[in-house]
């Protein structure tokens, strides 16, 4: 099974433009044989907490239908970052589109203190099941909570993927943490980071892959949009 993480520059608050950018990357991933593509945190809107309330859809909003159609037609699972509405409040989420299946929403359970004025803790799930494999998913700050990766491991994760929006300092620290997670739990780890301006910082890319020993296998640069692919079966 071939996994893909996308390094994307989102346009602030412009969902239609960002949908187009996502679709372009999804088609590129499909052309390279990807079975799964994961995008950065809040990729559909950009990391813009102050705008999130006005931009947030539900997982079944028709504005997302194009992703479901693409998943069905191209037979690829797609993880899109966006704010979503819940009965408890606004969540930082990843809506997951699987071929000919109902959509899933993974909402960030562990949020950073800076996010508390805008978001509530969500209800995530331990692993995503895909083609006989189990994929642990983390959204940004979650990767720094030891219990999160441990829960993925305890639920049989074969790989751990972090969707983030991080500065240069933040992504450097995340690299250290994710390498240690890979080594501790003996599974490959991937990170998808955004590039370009967010609300009050610059995302610094460096999306990357580590093998099950925590050894870096591939890394993108800090400024360009691109894809990284990893064959989980090798």
N, C-alpha and C positions, 0 to 999 in steps of 0.2 A: 504494500500500500504506500502510495506516494503522498507525502504531506507537504504543504506549502505555507509559508508565512509571507505576508505582503508588507512592504515598507511604503507607506502612502503619505502624500501631502494632501490633507483635507482643506477645502476652502471654507472659511469661517461661516457657519450657519447656512450654507447653501446646499440643501439636501439634494436638489435635482442635479447640480453639477457634480456633487460627490457620488451620487448614484452612477453617473456616467464614468467617473474615474474608477469606481469599483468594478464596473462591468468590463472595462478594458483590461484590468488586471486579472479578473476571473477568466476571461477568454484566453489570455496569455497562459495562465496556469493550466487550463484545459489542454491547450496545444502542447504542453510539456508533460501531459499525462497525470496531472494531480487529481487525487481523489478527495482532498480536503484543502480548503484555503481559509486561513484565519487572518483577520485584519486587526489593526491597532485599536486601542481603547477609544471609544466614542468616534470612530472613523467616519461615520455617516454625517456627523454635524461638526466635527472638529472638537477638541477638548475645550469646551466653552461652558462652564458651569452656570454662568449668569444667563445664558440664553437657553439652557436645557429645558426649562419648564415650558417655554413657548414652542419648542421644536419637537418635544417627545411624542412619538406615536405609541400605539400598542403593538404587540407582536403580529397581530392580524390586520394591521392597517393596510389598505390597498396600495399605499405608496411603496410598500415592500414587495408587492406581487411580482415585480420583474425579477427579483432574486429567486423567488420560488420557481418561476417558469424556467429560469436559466438552470437552476439546480435539477429540475425534472428533465429538461432537454439534454443537458450536457452530462448528467449523472455525476455531479460533483456536490459535495457538502460544503456549505459556505457559512462562515461565522463573521457577522457584521457587528461592529461596535456602535451602540447608540443609547441615548437615554430612553427609558420606557416608563410609562405610568403604571402604578400599582395601587391597590386600595390603601396601602400604608404610606404612599408618597412616591417620589421620583427616584428611580434606580439607575445606576450605571450598569448597562446590560450588554450581553451579546445575544443577538437573535440568530439561531442556527437553522438553516434551511437544508433539509435532506431530500433526496429524490423521492417524490411521490409519498411523502410523509407529512404529518402535521409539524408545524414549526415548534421549536423549543426556545425558551428564554433562560439563559444563564445570567443571574443578576449578582453583582459583586456583594459578597457577604461582609467582607472586611474593608471598610472605607477609611481613608485618611482623615485626620482631624480637619484639614483644609476643605474637605468635601462635605462635612457635616451640615453646614448652613444650606446646602442645596439638595442633598441626596439622603436617602435612608438606606440602611443595610438591606440587602436583598436575600432571596432564597435561591442559592445555587444548587448544583447537584455534583456528586463526587467525580463521575466520569461520563464521557460521551462514548457510546458503543458504536463502532463503525467497522464493518467487514471483519468481524471476529476479533477486533482489537479494542482496547479501552484507552481513551484519551483523557488525561487530566487537564483541565483548563483553569487558568488563573487570570484575573484582571488586575494588572498593575500592582497596587499595594499588597494584594493577597500573596504575592510570591515571597514577601518578607515576613509572613506569618508562618512559623514552622508547622503549626497544626494543619495548615492548608495542604502543603505538599504531602504531609504524613497521611492525611485522609485520602488523597488520591492514591498513594501507594497501598494503603490498607484495603482499598477497593479494587485493587488489581490493575492499576494503570500501567500501560505498556510504554507510555510517553507522556511528557508534561509540556504544555504549550502556554506561554504567557503573552497576553495581549496588553500592551502598555502605551503610555504617552509620557516619555521621560526626557529630561534634560541630559546634557553630557555627563554631569556628575551623577545623576540618577541612574542612567543606563550603565555607567561604569560599575557602580555598586551592584546593580542587578546582575551584571555578568558574573561577578564574584559569587553572588548568592546562588544563581542558577547552576553554575559549574559545580558548586558544593552539593546542591540538591541532586544533580545527575549522578555524582559519585556516591553519595550516601544511599540512594535508592536504586542505583544500577539500572536507570532507564535514560534514554535520550531526552534532551530538553531543547526547546526552541523558543525564541522570543521574537515578537512582531512589534516594532516601535514605529511611530510616526516620524515625519520630518517636517521642518518648517515651523512657523509661528502658531502658537496656541494662545489661550487667553492672556497669560502673563509670563510666558516662557517660550523658549525655542526647543522643539523636540529634536533630538540628536541621533535618530536612526540607530545604526549599528545593530540592526536585527541580526540574529546569529543562531547557530546550532552547535550543541555539544553532544558528544557520544555518551554512552552509558558509564564511561569512566571519568566524565567531566572534562574531557579534552575538547577544545574548540575545533570544530570541523570546517566552519565557514562563517563569514561575517560580511555584511554590507557596510558601505561608508556612512557618513553622518548626514549627508545632504540629498542624495538622489533616491528617487522612487525606484523600486526593484522588487524582485521576488527571490526567495531562497526555497529550494526543494530538497526533501530528504526522503529516502526510501526506507521505510520502517522495517521492511523484510530483510534488508541486507545486514 
